[in-house]
């Protein structure tokens, strides 16, 4: 399973950061969308979701 956190960030290019699950501190923003998905689905949908500028993936 992949932990994906999508959130809006104005004037920033789309980037991707990887963290270890145990080292990831999840901060909740009002405009954050938190959900679980598998890697294949994430890779297929990350470019289709225009609402999000950042995508943070964390593996267990």
C-alpha distances in whole Angstrom, upper triangle without the diagonal:
4,7,9,13,16,19,23,25,28,30,27,26,22,20,17,16,14,14,13,11,14,16,15,17,16,19,20,22,24,23,19,16,13,10,7,6,5,7,10,10,10,13,15,15,15,19,20,19,23,22,20,21,19,15,13,10,9,7,7
4,6,10,12,16,19,21,25,26,23,22,18,17,13,13,11,11,11,9,13,14,12,15,14,17,17,19,21,20,16,14,11,9,6,5,5,6,10,10,8,11,13,13,13,16,17,17,20,19,17,18,15,11,10,6,6,5,8
4,7,10,13,17,19,22,24,22,21,18,16,13,12,10,10,10,8,12,13,10,12,10,13,14,16,18,17,13,11,8,7,5,7,8,9,13,12,10,12,15,14,13,17,18,16,19,18,15,16,13,10,8,6,5,7,8
4,6,10,13,15,19,21,18,18,14,13,11,10,10,11,12,11,14,15,11,13,11,12,13,14,16,14,10,8,6,6,6,7,9,10,12,11,8,11,13,11,10,14,14,12,15,14,11,13,10,7,6,5,7,9,12
4,7,10,12,16,18,16,16,13,12,11,11,11,12,14,12,15,15,11,11,9,10,9,10,12,11,7,6,5,7,9,11,13,13,16,14,11,13,15,13,11,14,15,12,14,12,9,11,8,6,5,7,9,12,14
4,7,10,13,15,13,13,11,11,10,11,13,14,17,16,19,18,14,14,12,11,11,10,11,9,6,5,7,9,11,12,15,15,16,14,11,13,15,12,9,12,13,9,10,8,6,7,6,5,7,9,12,15,18
4,7,10,13,11,12,11,11,12,13,15,16,19,18,21,19,16,15,12,11,10,8,9,6,5,6,9,12,14,16,19,18,20,18,15,17,18,15,12,14,14,11,11,8,5,7,6,7,9,12,15,18,21
4,6,10,9,11,10,12,13,15,18,19,22,21,24,22,19,18,15,13,12,9,10,7,7,9,12,15,18,19,22,21,23,20,17,18,19,16,13,14,15,11,10,7,5,5,7,9,12,15,18,22,24
4,7,6,9,9,11,13,14,17,19,22,22,25,22,19,18,16,14,14,11,12,10,10,13,15,18,21,22,24,23,24,23,19,20,21,18,15,16,17,14,12,10,8,6,7,11,13,16,19,23,25
4,6,9,10,13,15,17,21,22,26,26,28,26,23,22,20,18,17,14,14,12,13,16,19,22,24,25,27,26,27,25,22,22,23,20,17,17,18,15,13,11,10,8,10,14,16,20,23,26,29
4,7,10,12,15,17,21,23,27,28,30,27,24,24,22,20,20,17,18,16,17,19,22,24,26,27,29,27,28,27,23,23,24,22,18,18,19,17,14,13,12,9,11,15,17,21,24,27,31
4,7,8,12,14,18,20,23,24,27,24,21,21,20,19,19,17,18,15,16,18,20,22,24,24,26,24,25,24,20,20,22,19,16,15,17,15,13,13,11,7,8,12,14,18,21,24,27
4,6,10,13,16,19,23,24,27,24,22,22,21,20,21,19,20,17,17,18,20,22,23,23,24,22,23,22,18,17,19,17,14,13,15,14,12,13,10,7,8,11,13,16,20,23,26
4,7,10,14,17,20,21,24,22,20,21,19,19,19,18,19,16,15,16,17,19,20,19,20,18,19,18,15,14,15,14,10,10,12,11,10,11,8,5,5,8,11,13,17,20,23
4,7,10,13,17,18,21,19,17,18,17,18,19,18,20,17,16,16,17,18,19,19,19,16,18,18,14,13,16,15,11,11,14,13,13,14,10,7,6,7,8,11,14,17,21
4,7,10,14,15,18,16,14,16,16,17,18,18,20,18,16,16,16,16,16,16,16,13,15,16,12,11,14,14,10,12,15,14,15,15,12,10,7,5,6,8,11,13,17
4,7,10,12,15,13,11,13,13,15,17,17,20,19,16,16,15,16,16,16,16,14,17,17,14,14,17,16,13,15,18,17,18,18,14,12,9,7,5,7,9,11,15
4,7,9,12,11,9,12,13,15,18,19,22,20,17,17,16,16,15,15,15,13,16,17,13,14,17,17,14,17,20,19,20,20,16,15,12,9,6,5,6,8,11
4,6,8,7,6,9,11,14,16,18,22,21,18,18,15,16,15,16,16,14,18,19,16,16,20,20,17,20,23,21,23,22,19,18,14,11,8,7,5,7,9
4,6,5,6,10,12,15,18,20,24,23,20,19,17,17,15,16,16,15,18,19,17,18,22,22,20,23,25,24,26,25,21,21,17,15,11,9,6,6,7
4,5,5,8,10,13,16,19,22,22,18,17,14,14,13,14,14,14,18,19,16,18,22,21,20,23,25,23,25,24,21,21,17,15,11,9,5,5,5
4,6,8,11,14,17,20,23,24,20,20,17,17,16,18,18,18,22,23,20,22,25,25,23,27,28,27,29,27,24,24,20,18,14,13,9,9,7
4,6,10,13,16,19,22,23,19,20,17,18,17,19,20,19,23,24,21,22,26,25,23,26,28,26,28,26,23,22,19,17,13,12,9,10,10
4,6,9,12,15,19,19,16,16,14,15,15,17,18,18,21,21,18,20,23,22,20,23,25,23,24,23,19,19,16,14,10,10,7,10,10
4,6,10,13,16,17,14,15,13,15,16,19,20,20,24,23,20,22,25,24,21,25,26,23,25,23,19,19,16,15,11,12,10,13,13
4,6,10,13,14,11,12,10,12,13,16,19,19,22,21,19,21,23,21,19,23,24,21,22,20,17,17,14,13,10,11,10,13,14
4,6,10,11,9,11,10,14,16,19,21,22,25,23,20,23,25,23,20,23,24,21,21,19,16,16,14,14,12,14,14,17,17
4,7,8,7,9,9,12,15,18,21,22,25,23,20,23,25,22,20,23,23,19,20,17,15,16,14,14,13,15,15,18,19
4,5,5,9,10,14,17,20,23,23,26,24,21,23,25,21,19,22,22,18,18,14,13,14,13,14,14,16,17,21,22
4,6,9,11,15,18,21,24,25,27,24,22,24,25,22,20,22,22,18,17,14,13,15,15,16,16,19,20,23,25
4,7,10,13,17,19,22,23,24,22,19,22,22,19,17,19,18,14,14,10,10,12,12,13,14,17,19,22,24
4,6,10,13,16,19,19,21,19,16,19,20,17,15,17,17,13,14,10,9,11,10,11,11,14,15,19,20
4,7,10,12,16,17,19,16,14,17,17,14,13,16,15,11,13,10,9,12,11,10,11,13,15,17,19
4,7,10,13,15,17,15,13,16,17,14,14,17,17,14,15,13,12,14,12,11,10,11,12,14,16
4,7,10,12,14,12,11,14,15,13,13,16,16,14,16,14,13,16,14,12,11,11,12,13,14
4,7,10,12,10,9,13,14,13,13,17,17,15,18,17,16,18,16,13,12,10,10,11,12
4,7,8,7,6,10,11,10,11,15,15,14,18,17,16,18,16,13,12,10,11,11,12
4,6,6,6,9,10,11,12,15,16,16,19,20,18,20,17,14,13,10,11,10,12
4,6,5,6,9,10,10,13,15,15,19,19,17,18,16,12,12,9,10,9,12
4,5,5,6,9,10,13,14,15,18,20,18,19,18,14,15,12,14,13,16
4,6,5,6,8,11,11,12,16,17,16,18,16,13,14,12,14,14,17
4,5,5,6,9,10,10,14,15,13,14,13,10,11,9,12,12,15
4,6,6,8,10,11,14,16,14,15,13,11,12,10,13,14,17
4,6,7,8,10,13,15,14,16,15,13,15,14,17,17,20
4,5,5,6,10,12,11,13,13,11,13,13,16,17,20
4,6,6,9,10,9,10,9,8,10,11,14,16,20
4,6,7,10,9,10,11,10,13,14,18,20,23
4,6,9,10,11,13,12,15,16,20,22,25
4,6,6,9,10,10,14,15,18,21,24
4,5,7,10,11,15,17,21,23,26
4,7,9,11,14,17,20,23,26
4,6,7,11,13,17,20,23
4,7,10,13,17,20,23
4,7,10,13,17,20
4,6,10,13,16
4,7,10,13
4,7,10
4,7
4
